[in-house]
Amino acid sequence: MSNTYRFRALLLINPKARNGDTSIDAIAQWLRDADIDPVIPEMDKHSRYWDVIRTHAGHVDMVIVGGGDGTLNSTANALTETGLPLGILPLGTANDLARTLGIPRDIKQAVAVIARGAVRAIDLGEVNGHPFFNVSSIGFSAAMARGLSAKSKKRWGTLGYALAAIRLLKQSRPFTVEIDHDGRRERVKTVQVSVGNGRFYGGGMAVEQSARPDDGLFDVYSLEIDHWWEMIALIPFLRRGTHGRWRKVRAFSTTALTLQTSRPHDINADGEIVGTTPARFRIRRSAVRVFAPASDVGPTPSTPK
């Protein structure tokens, strides 16, 4: 669409992301070197990413987003509406979607992934109408998301997750939740229920070791432990995604479910609080196209559109 470059890209960089101070001029030059013309919109504190994407949709071939999982989440609905493919520059704290897709943390290498043009169609989770790429949850991790400020994430990085987890672990108490899925209703006591669309969340924890963001399934687990110190024993298994083998962990896959609690509990979606229970989940199949490393992706299109 450009006179001098093969493609034109809307470039959105979140300056509040942990590594959002990465030089936008350097990123723009790397894109130009890859025959991609970056369009850098004027934005202020009132600008919303979805509005900017919709405004530029007819004039660009792709959207490139530099930020963390929360930033990516804020673009999801506009991407599904416009059909523009997404390029990811992992400038955030956890960068779990990038990790799931195998996108390197090095920004110049991430630009090279976009330039190679291999596109993968991935599913989008939805909870009460709010999209999520990675995981939505209630319980412990939602409390952690509420307690972990953007300032502390920028300052401490993934260490911030660990510090928040330690502080909240001793305060966690089991609560009762009804889980409705596949014609079944299960009433359980839990400290957390997580619903995964992708594989990774929380800076490297895995919902399930074989979870894929394009398999049309949610991977769900409920931590039905009695004491906070049991969570510590679970951490190595949570990182590998093998916690479902534990007796006190309920795990299953499904395409839709509802979580109901006697009192409202916060709902966390990709690290942001988006409402309270009841939480109704559904999958939007192949909703977003993402530039990803050539292994494990579909055919490379002749153009990104």
C-alpha positions in Angstrom: 0.0 0.0 0.0 3.1 2.3 0.2 4.9 3.7 -2.9 8.3 2.7 -1.6 7.7 -0.2 0.8 6.1 -3.5 0.3 3.8 -3.2 3.4 2.5 -0.5 5.7 2.0 -1.1 9.4 0.2 0.8 12.1 2.8 0.9 14.9 1.4 1.1 18.5 3.9 1.3 21.4 2.7 1.4 25.0 5.2 3.8 26.8 3.9 2.5 30.1 4.9 -1.1 29.4 7.9 -2.4 31.3 10.2 -1.9 28.3 8.1 0.7 26.6 10.9 3.2 26.7 12.6 1.1 23.9 13.5 3.6 21.1 10.5 3.9 18.8 12.9 5.4 16.2 15.1 2.2 16.3 12.0 0.0 15.9 10.7 2.1 13.0 14.1 1.8 11.3 14.2 -2.0 11.7 10.7 -2.2 10.1 11.8 0.0 7.2 14.9 -2.2 6.7 12.4 -5.1 6.5 10.4 -3.3 3.7 7.6 -2.3 6.1 6.5 1.3 6.3 5.5 2.2 10.0 2.6 4.6 10.6 3.0 6.1 14.0 -0.2 7.8 15.1 -0.4 10.8 17.4 -1.8 9.7 20.7 -2.5 11.2 24.1 -3.7 9.8 27.4 -7.3 9.8 26.1 -6.5 7.8 23.0 -7.8 4.2 22.9 -6.0 1.6 20.8 -9.2 0.1 19.3 -10.3 3.5 18.0 -6.9 4.2 16.5 -6.9 0.7 14.8 -10.4 1.3 13.4 -9.4 4.8 12.1 -6.4 3.4 10.2 -7.8 0.1 9.2 -8.3 1.0 5.5 -4.8 2.4 5.1 -2.5 -0.3 6.6 -1.7 -3.9 6.0 -1.1 -4.9 9.6 -1.0 -3.7 13.2 2.2 -4.0 15.2 1.8 -3.7 18.9 4.7 -3.1 21.4 3.7 -3.8 25.0 2.6 -6.5 27.3 -0.4 -8.9 27.4 -2.7 -6.1 28.7 -1.8 -3.9 25.8 -2.4 -6.8 23.3 -5.7 -7.5 25.0 -6.9 -3.9 24.5 -6.5 -4.4 20.7 -8.3 -7.7 20.4 -11.8 -6.6 19.5 -10.5 -4.1 16.9 -8.3 -6.8 15.3 -11.2 -9.2 15.0 -13.4 -6.5 13.6 -10.9 -5.3 11.0 -9.3 -8.6 10.1 -5.8 -7.0 10.2 -3.0 -9.4 11.2 -1.1 -8.7 14.5 2.6 -8.3 14.9 3.9 -8.6 18.5 6.8 -6.7 20.0 7.1 -8.1 23.6 7.8 -5.0 25.6 5.8 -6.0 28.7 6.5 -7.7 32.0 5.2 -11.3 31.4 4.8 -11.4 27.6 2.8 -14.7 27.9 1.2 -14.6 24.4 4.6 -14.0 22.8 6.0 -16.9 24.9 3.1 -19.2 23.8 3.7 -18.4 20.1 7.5 -18.7 20.3 8.1 -15.0 19.5 11.6 -14.0 20.8 11.9 -11.3 23.5 14.7 -9.6 21.5 12.8 -6.8 19.7 14.9 -6.9 16.5 14.3 -10.6 16.3 10.6 -10.1 16.9 10.6 -7.6 13.9 12.3 -10.3 11.8 9.4 -12.7 12.7 6.9 -10.1 11.3 9.0 -9.5 8.2 9.1 -13.2 7.3 5.3 -13.0 7.0 4.2 -16.4 8.4 0.7 -15.9 9.9 -1.1 -18.1 12.4 -4.8 -17.9 13.2 -5.4 -18.2 16.9 -8.5 -18.5 19.0 -9.8 -15.7 21.3 -11.3 -16.5 24.7 -14.2 -14.4 25.9 -15.6 -13.9 29.4 -18.8 -11.9 29.9 -18.0 -10.3 26.5 -14.4 -9.4 27.4 -11.7 -10.9 25.2 -8.6 -12.7 26.4 -5.7 -14.3 24.6 -4.1 -16.2 27.5 -6.0 -16.9 30.7 -9.0 -15.7 32.6 -9.4 -16.6 36.3 -11.1 -16.0 39.6 -9.5 -16.4 43.0 -5.9 -16.0 43.9 -4.5 -14.8 40.6 -7.3 -12.3 40.2 -6.4 -10.9 43.7 -2.8 -10.7 42.6 -3.8 -8.9 39.4 -5.7 -6.3 41.4 -2.8 -5.9 43.9 0.0 -5.6 41.3 0.2 -2.0 40.0 1.6 -1.0 36.6 4.3 0.9 38.4 5.5 -2.2 40.4 5.4 -4.3 37.2 7.5 -1.8 35.4 10.0 -1.6 38.3 10.2 -5.2 39.4 9.3 -7.2 36.3 8.5 -10.9 36.8 9.9 -10.5 40.3 6.9 -8.3 41.0 4.6 -11.3 40.4 6.6 -13.4 42.8 6.5 -10.7 45.5 2.8 -10.2 45.1 2.2 -13.9 45.2 4.2 -14.4 48.4 2.2 -11.5 50.0 -1.1 -12.9 49.0 -0.5 -16.6 49.5 -1.0 -16.4 53.3 -4.2 -14.4 52.9 -5.8 -16.8 50.5 -8.9 -18.7 51.7 -10.9 -21.3 49.8 -14.3 -20.3 48.4 -17.1 -22.2 46.9 -17.8 -22.1 43.2 -20.2 -23.9 40.9 -18.6 -24.9 37.6 -21.1 -25.6 34.8 -19.7 -27.3 31.7 -20.7 -29.9 29.1 -24.0 -30.6 30.8 -22.5 -31.0 34.3 -22.6 -28.9 37.4 -19.8 -29.3 39.9 -19.7 -27.5 43.3 -16.2 -27.2 44.6 -14.1 -25.4 47.2 -11.1 -23.8 45.6 -8.6 -21.0 45.9 -8.4 -20.4 42.1 -10.1 -21.4 38.9 -8.2 -20.7 35.7 -9.5 -20.9 32.1 -6.8 -21.0 29.5 -7.0 -20.2 25.8 -3.2 -20.0 25.4 -0.5 -22.0 27.2 1.3 -19.5 29.4 0.2 -16.9 32.0 1.6 -15.0 35.0 5.1 -14.7 33.7 5.7 -18.3 32.6 3.1 -20.5 34.5 1.5 -23.0 32.1 -2.2 -23.8 32.1 -1.6 -27.2 30.6 1.6 -28.5 29.1 0.1 -29.2 25.7 -2.3 -26.3 25.5 -2.5 -24.5 22.1 -4.1 -21.2 21.3 -5.7 -22.6 18.1 -7.1 -26.0 19.3 -10.7 -24.7 19.9 -10.5 -25.7 23.6 -10.3 -24.1 27.0 -7.9 -25.8 29.4 -9.4 -25.4 32.9 -8.0 -26.1 36.3 -9.3 -25.6 39.9 -6.8 -25.5 42.8 -8.7 -27.3 45.6 -6.0 -27.0 48.2 -6.6 -26.5 52.0 -3.5 -24.7 53.1 -1.4 -22.0 51.5 1.8 -23.9 51.7 0.4 -26.5 49.4 0.6 -23.9 46.6 4.4 -23.6 47.1 4.7 -27.4 46.5 2.7 -27.0 43.3 4.8 -24.2 41.8 7.2 -26.4 39.8 4.2 -28.3 38.4 2.4 -25.1 37.6 5.4 -23.9 35.6 5.5 -27.1 33.6 1.7 -27.4 33.2 1.6 -30.8 34.8 -0.4 -29.8 37.9 -3.5 -31.5 36.6 -2.0 -34.8 37.8 -2.3 -33.7 41.5 -5.1 -35.1 43.5 -6.2 -31.6 44.7 -6.2 -30.1 41.2 -9.3 -30.6 39.1 -8.5 -30.3 35.4 -10.5 -30.7 32.2 -10.9 -29.3 28.7 -14.1 -27.7 27.3 -15.5 -25.3 24.8 -17.7 -23.3 27.1 -18.4 -23.0 30.9 -19.9 -20.8 33.6 -18.5 -20.0 37.0 -20.9 -18.9 39.8 -20.1 -17.9 43.3 -22.3 -16.9 46.3 -20.7 -13.5 46.5 -19.0 -11.6 43.6 -15.4 -12.5 42.9 -13.1 -10.4 40.6 -12.5 -11.8 37.1 -9.0 -11.5 35.8 -8.5 -11.6 32.0 -4.9 -11.3 30.7 -3.8 -9.6 33.9 -6.6 -7.0 34.0 -9.8 -7.0 36.2 -12.8 -7.0 33.8 -15.7 -7.5 36.2 -17.1 -9.9 38.8 -18.7 -13.3 38.8 -20.8 -15.0 37.4 -18.3 -15.6 34.6 -19.5 -17.0 31.3 -16.9 -18.2 28.9 -16.9 -19.0 25.2 -14.3 -19.4 22.4 -14.1 -17.4 19.2 -12.4 -19.7 16.8 -9.5 -18.5 14.6 -10.5 -14.9 15.6 -7.1 -13.2 15.2 -4.2 -13.7 12.8 -0.8 -13.3 14.3 2.7 -13.2 12.8 4.6 -16.1 14.4 7.7 -18.2 13.8 7.4 -20.3 10.8 7.3 -23.6 12.7 3.8 -24.6 13.7 2.0 -22.0 11.5 -0.1 -22.2 8.4 1.0 -21.3 4.9 2.7 -18.0 4.4 0.4 -15.6 2.5 1.6 -13.5 -0.3 0.5 -10.4 1.6 -0.5 -10.0 5.2 -4.0 -9.1 4.3 
